[in-house]
Amino acid sequence: MPVFNNLVVFDQTKLESSLDTIVPDLALSWAWDAPKTRLTFKLAEGVKWHDGKPFTAKDVKCTFDLVAGLVDSEDFRKNPRRVWYHNVEAITTSGDHEVSFQLKSAQPSFLALLASGYSPIYPCHVSQREMRAKPVGTGPFKVAEFKRSVSVSLARNPDYWKKGLPLLNGIEYQVIDNRSTRVLAFIAGEIDLTFVSDITVAGLKDVTSQAPNAKCQFVPSNNTINMIVNAGAPPFDKLELRRAMALALDRGAFNTILAEGKSMIGAVMLPGPEGKWSMPDGELAKIPGYDPDLAKNQAEALRIMEGLGYSAANPLKVKVSTRNIPLYRDPAVIFIDQMKKIHIEAELDVVDSTIWHAKVQRKDYAIGLNTTGVGVDDPDVNLVENYTCKSDRNYTGYCNEEVDKLIFAQSREVDPEKRRQILWEAERKIAADVARPIILHNRAATCWQPYVRGVTSHNNSLYNSWRMENAWLDK
């Protein structure tokens, strides 16, 4: 985010990212037409890219034509956000400082998608190949140096179009592979600000005891631990087998071991009070695996597995694949232990981070222990990108046309309560299909030294609060 700007952005001084906290960025103002299907932005004038070229409405059109898949391009290696913009029919410009989005139907969440940290405006005149090496933006900081696996250095943009900003002369992001080493470096004062949501409950205890003056925000990250299953590979093509695994999950044990009970248990959407779309507890308890009677759940899971021919003498042997970092590996170990209770004998298959996503995309796994971050607390992000048939980020390839219809129906619904009812029906069907069961919604901390000012970590997504133009050091 520090290198780029959006059309609009979530207020960087507020705790929550929501429709109510959206403020101008490159767009100074915006307006909907009467049917709420055409959104027009008036753009800031005199804005320049880091290479000195002028920013215009053409850059906005170019960016979202590409991201929405309205034009063909081989320039993008991957386009995981394309499905966000499934409702965009056309993007038009009027002069250099006005741009309009024509939607196929009303979509109440649309402005929130544009405010996400995942929605920067790109320069039309710079190729994506060049952007991957040295990005060019309009933001408060320029890329000064990139040392692979070591650091990324940003320098203050002296020509930033927001007068008086940024307040820092530069930012250096250090790459430190080991989480414990990162925490110790922060405690020792070698780091001013930790990476967002990088501090676990255990790590926060260390920070609190050894650096008592540090400032920390311990909030939901809208990042989930989830189980992915290759439903196209026998025997996992059997719904009952997948259902047995979902029933056997002891989410409370995951929460106790990983977060001392301070993370959250919920269905697909972020639980409340921070999450605004979560299913009520009474409805959640009806979903397989969420009934508080764990013994009953696990007894049913065992009955299913034995009905499929598995036993202590004839267990189902399988590998559980996961990334070789603690965030993934630690819950995978717990998962393997829990599956022993239903005659699943699993072996941990740790995968280097550099090849993890490619491995998952080509479905080169049987069971995976995965984590998923959500850009905006809205079903038009979470459900659309993770559970619809044509989404590039739907790693398991799950496809249920009835679920698709519900997901896109809730997207069009302007009444929030009616929208929730449609959403929850989609969640119930997703759970019945055992499509990427959510094990835990993570909470984690971001910490900074007492002299760091102007930093706020949002409490419902870890991706939207890092423009850093208002950050400064009081020393």
VMD Tcl script that draws the C-alpha trace (Angstrom):
set ca {
  {0.00 0.00 0.00}
  {2.73 2.62 0.64}
  {3.76 2.66 -3.04}
  {0.27 3.04 -4.50}
  {-3.04 4.82 -4.16}
  {-6.60 3.58 -4.61}
  {-9.60 5.45 -5.93}
  {-10.94 5.33 -2.38}
  {-9.46 3.85 0.77}
  {-10.54 2.75 4.23}
  {-9.72 5.47 6.74}
  {-6.22 4.72 8.00}
  {-6.97 6.26 11.41}
  {-10.04 4.13 12.17}
  {-10.09 0.70 13.80}
  {-12.55 -0.81 11.32}
  {-12.62 -1.09 7.54}
  {-16.24 -0.78 6.39}
  {-18.46 1.16 4.01}
  {-18.82 3.77 6.76}
  {-15.06 4.40 6.96}
  {-14.31 4.89 3.25}
  {-12.57 8.18 2.43}
  {-11.28 9.80 -0.78}
  {-7.93 8.86 -2.26}
  {-7.26 9.42 -5.98}
  {-11.00 10.01 -6.31}
  {-11.99 13.25 -4.59}
  {-15.71 12.48 -4.82}
  {-18.11 9.89 -6.18}
  {-21.81 9.50 -6.94}
  {-24.27 6.75 -7.87}
  {-27.02 7.09 -10.43}
  {-30.63 6.46 -9.36}
  {-30.66 2.67 -10.06}
  {-27.33 2.30 -8.22}
  {-25.71 0.65 -11.25}
  {-23.40 3.45 -12.40}
  {-20.71 4.85 -10.10}
  {-18.85 7.99 -11.24}
  {-15.63 9.30 -9.70}
  {-14.12 12.79 -9.95}
  {-10.34 12.37 -9.86}
  {-7.59 14.46 -8.30}
  {-5.66 16.67 -10.72}
  {-1.91 17.22 -10.86}
  {-1.09 13.69 -9.68}
  {2.08 12.15 -11.11}
  {3.45 8.64 -11.20}
  {6.83 8.05 -9.59}
  {8.45 8.27 -13.05}
  {6.96 11.73 -13.62}
  {4.19 10.74 -16.04}
  {0.73 12.22 -15.32}
  {-1.98 10.10 -13.74}
  {-5.29 10.21 -15.65}
  {-8.63 8.45 -15.84}
  {-7.12 6.20 -18.50}
  {-4.98 4.58 -15.81}
  {-8.09 3.72 -13.78}
  {-9.80 2.24 -16.82}
  {-6.67 0.34 -17.81}
  {-6.25 -1.08 -14.29}
  {-9.77 -2.37 -13.89}
  {-10.18 -3.49 -17.49}
  {-7.27 -5.82 -16.72}
  {-8.27 -6.81 -13.20}
  {-11.92 -7.40 -14.13}
  {-10.90 -9.42 -17.18}
  {-12.67 -7.05 -19.57}
  {-9.63 -7.16 -21.85}
  {-7.35 -10.08 -22.58}
  {-3.83 -9.85 -21.25}
  {-0.95 -12.25 -20.90}
  {0.81 -9.68 -18.73}
  {-0.70 -10.96 -15.48}
  {0.75 -14.23 -14.23}
  {-2.24 -14.67 -11.93}
  {-5.40 -12.63 -11.45}
  {-6.99 -13.85 -8.19}
  {-9.17 -10.72 -7.76}
  {-10.84 -10.93 -11.18}
  {-13.90 -12.59 -9.69}
  {-14.41 -9.60 -7.36}
  {-15.42 -7.58 -10.41}
  {-17.76 -10.11 -12.05}
  {-20.51 -7.48 -11.93}
  {-18.60 -4.81 -13.89}
  {-20.02 -4.41 -17.38}
  {-17.89 -1.51 -18.60}
  {-15.54 1.25 -17.47}
  {-15.69 4.59 -19.27}
  {-13.82 7.88 -19.02}
  {-14.87 11.47 -19.58}
  {-11.77 13.55 -20.03}
  {-8.69 13.00 -17.89}
  {-10.35 13.36 -14.50}
  {-13.61 11.45 -14.54}
  {-14.23 7.71 -14.68}
  {-17.40 5.63 -14.38}
  {-18.07 1.98 -13.57}
  {-21.18 0.51 -15.17}
  {-22.47 -2.48 -13.19}
  {-24.75 -5.23 -14.47}
  {-26.88 -4.93 -11.34}
  {-26.89 -3.06 -8.05}
  {-24.13 -4.19 -5.67}
  {-24.06 -2.53 -2.23}
  {-20.52 -3.70 -1.42}
  {-18.87 -2.44 -4.61}
  {-17.23 0.65 -3.12}
  {-15.68 -1.47 -0.35}
  {-13.96 -3.64 -2.96}
  {-12.34 -0.54 -4.45}
  {-11.17 0.59 -0.98}
  {-9.28 -2.64 -0.26}
  {-5.51 -2.80 -0.13}
  {-5.89 -5.27 -3.00}
  {-7.25 -2.55 -5.32}
  {-4.40 -0.16 -6.18}
  {-4.33 1.82 -9.41}
  {-1.59 0.75 -11.83}
  {0.16 2.86 -14.50}
  {-0.94 2.00 -18.03}
  {2.45 2.89 -19.49}
  {4.47 0.41 -17.38}
  {4.39 -3.31 -18.17}
  {3.56 -5.82 -15.46}
  {6.97 -7.38 -16.03}
  {8.57 -4.07 -15.07}
  {6.15 -3.68 -12.19}
  {7.22 -7.01 -10.73}
  {10.84 -5.83 -10.68}
  {10.36 -2.22 -9.53}
  {6.77 -1.07 -9.04}
  {5.75 2.44 -10.10}
  {2.90 4.03 -8.20}
  {1.47 7.39 -7.20}
  {1.82 6.66 -3.49}
  {3.70 8.32 -0.64}
  {6.79 6.11 -1.03}
  {8.91 4.95 -3.95}
  {10.72 1.62 -4.22}
  {14.39 2.43 -3.59}
  {15.98 -1.02 -3.34}
  {14.89 -4.64 -3.42}
  {17.25 -7.27 -2.03}
  {15.67 -10.66 -2.59}
  {15.11 -12.55 0.68}
  {16.79 -9.70 2.60}
  {14.86 -6.43 2.49}
  {12.70 -3.97 0.59}
  {13.56 -0.30 1.01}
  {11.15 2.53 0.26}
  {12.05 6.22 0.01}
  {9.84 9.24 0.62}
  {8.14 10.51 -2.53}
  {9.08 14.22 -2.52}
  {6.45 14.94 -5.19}
  {3.57 13.23 -3.41}
  {0.34 14.89 -4.40}
  {-1.00 15.03 -0.83}
  {0.77 18.09 0.50}
  {2.84 17.62 3.65}
  {2.83 13.84 3.39}
  {4.34 11.38 4.01}
  {5.93 12.18 7.35}
  {8.61 9.47 7.24}
  {11.73 9.72 5.07}
  {11.60 6.03 4.26}
  {10.63 2.52 5.29}
  {12.74 -0.64 5.32}
  {10.98 -4.00 5.38}
  {13.36 -6.67 6.67}
  {12.89 -10.30 5.71}
  {13.46 -12.47 8.80}
  {12.33 -16.04 8.22}
  {11.97 -17.17 11.83}
  {9.06 -15.73 13.80}
  {10.81 -16.05 17.18}
  {13.80 -14.19 15.77}
  {11.50 -11.42 14.56}
  {9.94 -11.09 18.01}
  {13.36 -10.96 19.68}
  {14.52 -8.32 17.19}
  {11.50 -6.19 18.06}
  {12.06 -6.63 21.81}
  {15.70 -5.62 21.33}
  {14.61 -2.42 19.59}
  {16.03 -3.40 16.21}
  {12.59 -3.12 14.59}
  {10.20 -0.17 14.96}
  {7.05 -1.96 13.82}
  {6.27 -5.66 13.50}
  {4.68 -7.07 10.40}
  {0.89 -6.93 10.53}
  {-0.69 -9.62 12.74}
  {2.66 -11.37 13.14}
  {2.63 -11.66 16.94}
  {0.92 -14.74 18.38}
  {-0.55 -14.99 21.88}
  {2.70 -16.53 23.14}
  {4.77 -13.90 21.35}
  {2.63 -11.14 22.80}
  {3.40 -12.40 26.30}
  {7.11 -12.11 25.51}
  {6.68 -8.59 24.16}
  {4.58 -7.51 27.14}
  {7.05 -8.85 29.69}
  {10.30 -7.85 27.97}
  {9.27 -4.64 26.21}
  {6.51 -3.31 28.49}
  {6.40 0.12 26.82}
  {5.60 -1.31 23.40}
  {2.19 -0.58 21.92}
  {0.26 -3.59 20.59}
  {-3.13 -4.18 19.00}
  {-4.45 -7.72 19.43}
  {-7.32 -8.00 16.97}
  {-8.97 -10.41 14.53}
  {-6.95 -10.66 11.33}
  {-9.74 -12.11 9.17}
  {-7.38 -14.96 8.45}
  {-8.70 -18.49 8.87}
  {-7.18 -21.90 9.42}
  {-9.04 -24.26 7.13}
  {-9.01 -27.80 5.80}
  {-8.78 -28.28 2.05}
  {-9.59 -31.65 0.51}
  {-8.99 -32.82 -3.04}
  {-12.54 -34.04 -3.61}
  {-11.61 -35.28 -7.07}
  {-9.18 -37.87 -5.72}
  {-10.58 -41.12 -4.25}
  {-11.47 -41.85 -1.50}
  {-12.08 -38.17 -0.78}
  {-14.66 -37.99 -3.54}
  {-16.99 -39.63 -0.99}
  {-18.99 -36.90 0.74}
  {-19.50 -39.06 3.83}
  {-15.75 -39.43 4.34}
  {-15.26 -35.68 4.11}
  {-18.19 -35.21 6.48}
  {-16.57 -37.54 9.01}
  {-13.42 -35.41 9.01}
  {-15.47 -32.25 9.55}
  {-17.35 -33.87 12.44}
  {-14.11 -35.03 14.08}
  {-12.62 -31.54 14.29}
  {-12.15 -30.33 17.86}
  {-12.02 -26.59 17.21}
  {-11.81 -25.82 20.90}
  {-8.57 -27.80 21.16}
  {-7.11 -25.91 18.20}
  {-8.02 -22.64 19.88}
  {-6.59 -23.68 23.26}
  {-3.30 -25.00 21.89}
  {-2.65 -22.32 19.29}
  {-4.11 -19.23 20.93}
  {-4.89 -20.03 24.56}
  {-8.57 -19.78 23.65}
  {-8.30 -16.22 22.30}
  {-9.02 -16.89 18.64}
  {-12.58 -17.34 17.36}
  {-14.76 -20.20 16.16}
  {-17.19 -19.56 13.34}
  {-18.37 -20.54 9.89}
  {-17.06 -18.85 6.73}
  {-17.55 -15.21 7.73}
  {-15.60 -13.45 10.49}
  {-17.39 -13.90 13.86}
  {-18.77 -10.89 15.71}
  {-18.58 -8.44 17.20}
  {-15.92 -7.36 14.71}
  {-17.46 -9.43 11.92}
  {-20.73 -7.95 10.66}
  {-21.96 -10.94 8.64}
  {-21.43 -13.89 10.97}
  {-24.04 -16.58 11.51}
  {-25.82 -16.54 14.91}
  {-24.57 -19.11 17.42}
  {-27.86 -21.02 17.34}
  {-27.63 -21.49 13.58}
  {-23.91 -22.25 13.73}
  {-24.53 -25.13 16.15}
  {-26.66 -26.86 13.49}
  {-23.74 -27.13 11.07}
  {-21.88 -30.49 11.11}
  {-18.91 -30.21 13.46}
  {-20.12 -27.11 15.31}
  {-22.49 -28.85 17.73}
  {-21.02 -28.17 21.21}
  {-21.43 -31.89 22.00}
  {-17.99 -32.93 20.74}
  {-18.35 -36.54 21.91}
  {-21.52 -36.92 19.82}
  {-19.82 -35.39 16.78}
  {-16.81 -37.67 17.03}
  {-18.93 -40.77 17.65}
  {-20.85 -40.06 14.46}
  {-17.59 -39.49 12.59}
  {-16.24 -42.82 13.82}
  {-19.46 -44.60 12.82}
  {-19.17 -43.18 9.30}
  {-15.54 -44.23 8.94}
  {-16.21 -47.75 10.18}
  {-19.16 -47.96 7.82}
  {-16.73 -47.16 5.00}
  {-14.55 -50.09 6.06}
  {-11.87 -48.37 8.12}
  {-10.74 -49.54 11.54}
  {-7.78 -49.51 13.91}
  {-6.43 -52.49 11.98}
  {-7.25 -50.93 8.62}
  {-6.75 -47.16 8.91}
  {-6.98 -44.72 6.04}
  {-3.37 -43.71 5.35}
  {-2.88 -40.28 3.85}
  {-0.51 -37.33 3.72}
  {-1.52 -33.93 5.07}
  {0.26 -31.24 3.06}
  {0.98 -27.78 4.40}
  {3.43 -24.89 4.07}
  {6.62 -25.17 6.06}
  {5.94 -22.19 8.32}
  {4.52 -22.26 11.88}
  {1.23 -20.58 10.92}
  {0.43 -23.64 8.79}
  {2.57 -26.38 10.31}
  {1.43 -26.07 13.93}
  {-2.30 -26.57 13.22}
  {-1.46 -29.37 10.77}
  {0.16 -31.33 13.61}
  {-2.98 -30.89 15.74}
  {-5.18 -31.92 12.81}
  {-3.20 -35.13 12.29}
  {-3.55 -36.02 15.97}
  {-7.31 -35.45 15.93}
  {-7.85 -37.59 12.83}
  {-6.32 -40.60 14.62}
  {-9.56 -40.88 16.59}
  {-11.49 -41.80 13.44}
  {-9.01 -44.28 11.91}
  {-7.14 -41.77 9.73}
  {-3.40 -42.31 9.94}
  {-1.88 -39.16 8.49}
  {1.69 -38.19 7.70}
  {2.81 -34.56 7.66}
  {3.99 -33.37 4.24}
  {5.71 -29.99 4.66}
  {5.99 -27.96 1.47}
  {8.31 -25.04 0.78}
  {6.41 -21.75 0.60}
  {7.76 -21.00 -2.87}
  {5.85 -23.93 -4.37}
  {2.88 -24.27 -1.99}
  {0.30 -22.32 -3.98}
  {1.31 -23.90 -7.28}
  {1.00 -27.35 -5.69}
  {-2.46 -26.53 -4.38}
  {-3.60 -24.99 -7.66}
  {-2.76 -28.15 -9.59}
  {-4.44 -30.24 -6.86}
  {-1.27 -32.14 -6.06}
  {-2.45 -33.09 -2.57}
  {-5.04 -35.24 -0.81}
  {-5.68 -33.22 2.36}
  {-4.17 -29.80 3.02}
  {-4.01 -27.62 6.09}
  {-4.31 -24.11 4.74}
  {-4.82 -20.54 5.88}
  {-6.81 -17.94 3.99}
  {-6.74 -14.18 4.42}
  {-9.77 -12.09 3.50}
  {-9.32 -8.62 2.02}
  {-12.66 -7.15 3.13}
  {-15.18 -8.40 5.69}
  {-17.91 -8.88 3.12}
  {-19.35 -11.99 1.45}
  {-18.65 -10.40 -1.94}
  {-15.00 -11.01 -1.12}
  {-14.93 -14.06 1.12}
  {-17.56 -16.27 -0.50}
  {-17.11 -14.99 -4.04}
  {-13.39 -15.64 -4.23}
  {-13.22 -18.82 -2.16}
  {-16.37 -20.76 -3.09}
  {-17.68 -19.75 -6.53}
  {-17.14 -22.04 -9.49}
  {-15.07 -19.71 -11.67}
  {-12.85 -18.10 -9.04}
  {-9.10 -18.45 -9.54}
  {-8.70 -18.47 -5.75}
  {-11.09 -21.38 -5.24}
  {-8.15 -23.72 -4.63}
  {-10.17 -26.89 -4.18}
  {-12.18 -26.41 -7.37}
  {-15.41 -26.65 -5.37}
  {-18.42 -25.94 -7.58}
  {-22.08 -26.02 -6.63}
  {-24.33 -24.05 -8.98}
  {-26.97 -23.64 -6.26}
  {-24.36 -22.07 -4.00}
  {-23.21 -19.79 -6.83}
  {-26.79 -18.58 -7.32}
  {-27.12 -17.79 -3.61}
  {-23.76 -16.01 -3.45}
  {-24.58 -13.78 -6.41}
  {-28.14 -13.22 -5.13}
  {-26.86 -11.89 -1.80}
  {-24.49 -9.62 -3.72}
  {-27.45 -7.92 -5.44}
  {-29.61 -7.64 -2.32}
  {-29.73 -4.07 -0.98}
  {-31.49 -4.91 2.31}
  {-28.73 -5.95 4.77}
  {-30.94 -8.32 6.78}
  {-32.29 -10.08 3.69}
  {-28.73 -10.28 2.44}
  {-27.65 -12.02 5.65}
  {-30.39 -14.63 5.31}
  {-29.28 -15.49 1.76}
  {-25.64 -15.55 2.88}
  {-26.35 -17.94 5.76}
  {-28.24 -20.30 3.46}
  {-25.17 -20.36 1.19}
  {-22.95 -21.07 4.21}
  {-25.16 -23.98 5.26}
  {-24.88 -25.55 1.80}
  {-21.12 -24.99 1.75}
  {-20.84 -26.77 5.10}
  {-23.04 -29.64 3.91}
  {-20.68 -30.10 0.95}
  {-17.67 -29.99 3.32}
  {-16.08 -27.34 1.13}
  {-12.98 -25.97 2.86}
  {-14.23 -26.25 6.48}
  {-13.13 -23.35 8.66}
  {-11.27 -24.56 11.74}
  {-10.41 -21.27 13.41}
  {-10.54 -17.51 12.84}
  {-7.19 -16.16 13.98}
  {-6.48 -13.27 16.31}
  {-2.98 -11.84 16.40}
  {-1.12 -8.71 17.40}
  {0.76 -5.98 15.62}
  {3.24 -4.14 17.84}
  {5.24 -0.94 17.54}
  {7.76 0.91 19.64}
  {6.41 3.65 21.94}
  {7.85 6.40 19.73}
  {5.95 5.25 16.62}
  {2.92 7.41 15.90}
  {0.15 7.41 13.31}
  {-0.28 3.63 12.98}
  {-3.58 1.77 13.36}
  {-4.26 -1.89 12.64}
  {-7.78 -2.62 11.39}
  {-9.77 -5.15 13.41}
  {-11.43 -6.98 10.51}
  {-8.71 -7.42 7.89}
  {-4.94 -7.34 7.88}
  {-4.67 -5.94 4.33}
  {-6.16 -2.46 4.41}
  {-4.39 -0.21 6.92}
  {-0.80 0.11 5.72}
  {-0.60 3.24 3.54}
  {1.83 4.62 6.17}
  {1.57 8.20 4.93}
  {0.54 9.42 8.41}
  {3.14 7.40 10.35}
  {5.97 9.25 12.11}
  {8.61 8.74 14.78}
  {8.47 10.79 17.97}
  {12.16 10.73 18.72}
}
mol new
graphics top color blue
foreach p $ca { graphics top sphere $p radius 0.5 }
foreach p [lrange $ca 0 end-1] q [lrange $ca 1 end] { graphics top cylinder $p $q radius 0.2 }
display resetview
